[in-house]
Structure formats: C-alpha cells, structure tokens
Amino acid sequence: MSGSLSIIGLGPGDIEMRTPQASATLAMATDLIGYGPYLDRVETGPEVIRHASDNREELDRARHALALAQSGRHVAVVSSGDAGVFAMAGAVFEAIEHGDPIWRELDVQVVPGISAVFAVAARIGAPLGHDFCVMSLSDNLKPWPVITTRLAAAASAGFVIALYNPQSKARPWQLGAAFALLRNILPPSTPVVFATAATRPEERIDITTIESADPARADMRTLVLIGSPDTRVITRPDAPPYIYAPRRSAA
Ligand code: SAH
C-alpha cells in the first residue's frame, strides 16, 4: 500500500478552533511528526508513532516525514495555527524540490488551520477589515535589513501589520528596534496589541499605543498587531476596547 503525507495546521490552541478536516486527517495517521509541544496537543491511540523534534530542525523533520511516507506510512506533520504560515509546509516543499525525485510522486495534502492573526483579530474586534500584512520578525532565516525594509514599506503604505515571532531569548533586541523604526513613521497614538497564547487558558491580551509599546511585554507565544492610521479604538466602561478597521480608508 502506498503512503501519504498530510501537513496539518492545528489552529491557535483551543481544540474548538481545530477544523473537522484537520481532526479527520489526524485520525488516519500512522505517524505524527512535529515540535514536541504541538504533538502534545494531539491525542492518539497507542498504535500511532510520535516523532517529536526540536523546533529548529524543520528541514530534517520534513525529509524524515517524506522518507516515512515513501516507505508506506500515513504521516501527519503538524504545526500550530496554519501549517503554511511560518511553519512546516514550506519546509516540506523545499525538501521535495531539492530531494529524491521519487518524493514528487507522493500523495501530499495541506490541511489549513486558523492562523494566530485570525484568532487574535477575533478576540479584539475587526482590525483586519482592510489591507494588512503578516511578517515574521525572526532574523534566523532572513537578514535583518530585509525585515526593516519590509516593515518601513508596510507601515508607510498604511497596512495593519501582524508580527509573528516578535521575541525570543536568542533575539532580545529586534522588537525594540522595530518599534523605534515604526515610531518614525506612524502617529504616536497608533494602536498596538500584544496577544499572548490567544485562545489558550493562559491567554493575555494588552492594548497600548506605538508611543508606549514596551518590547519586554512580548515573548515567543506573543503576536504583536500594529494598527494603521485608520485603525479605530472604541473604549468601553469596565471592559477592554474594541479595535476595528472602518470600511473606508481615509488615506
Ligand atoms: N503557523 C503558526 C505560526 C508559527 S510561528 C500560525 O499560523 O499561527 C510562531 C509564532 O506564531 C509565535 O511566535 C507567535 O507570534 C504566533 N502565535 C502562534 N500561536 C499563537 C497564539 N495562540 N497566540 C498568539 N500568538 C501566537
């Protein structure tokens, strides 16, 4: 029997935000591959083999998954959020492009998930109603000047910006540098949202402005959303504000 490879987005954390297609595909798997904490979010019977790995070995993990599928296994590679957004799907296709030509004949399926930016947006209102962009602030796999060029271009052009991977122990200064750059472009009152572990029990969401944003508030589980000059904030008594994009752009 021939094997298969599914690349599955698990959603942002809450099990109810995992799609039925993701759950059904996971139920067919003989082997699960992924970063340990993501595998811990998937319940399986004892017959399913789990291949947990470090978060930084994406290409090795992708090759391993392809080799297992080629040997006849039904392999599920899991990522948080959407598997194609700063996650494993790209690594799998990179391994296919540069790997054994036989891998091009495998049955490969990508199963989408709710990415962190959509989970966070839904928590605070409707901040993505107009043009927005997502960026990873990590300079592990791209040079820092590329990041600053894109950030400045996006902010100057009026995009709402969602920053994934804003901070880690190995990357302590980048978010502060990004805020400094954005303060030169955006009005001081531009809303900034720090959303940590959205949809999980330890969720924490804080709303501030670019003028006051403290990079120390972010960690590896945080998404930082930066508004545009159009972004509106509706304050409420005794409740967090709503943040939204009006239907018309003023600029
Ligand atoms: N594939 C994932 C992103 C992986 S990159 C997705 O589509 O969501 C890892 C980054 O995603 C984290 O540094 C953080 O910025 C963001 N992230 C993932 N889950 C999150 C959550 N529940 N709440 C806030 N940010 C999250």
Residues whose N, C-alpha, C, O or C-beta is under 5 A from the ligand:
A	BS01	SAH	P12 G13 S79 S80 G81 D82 A83 V85 F86 A87 I114 S115 A116 L163 Y164 N165 P166 A195 T196 A197 A198 M220 R221 T222 L223
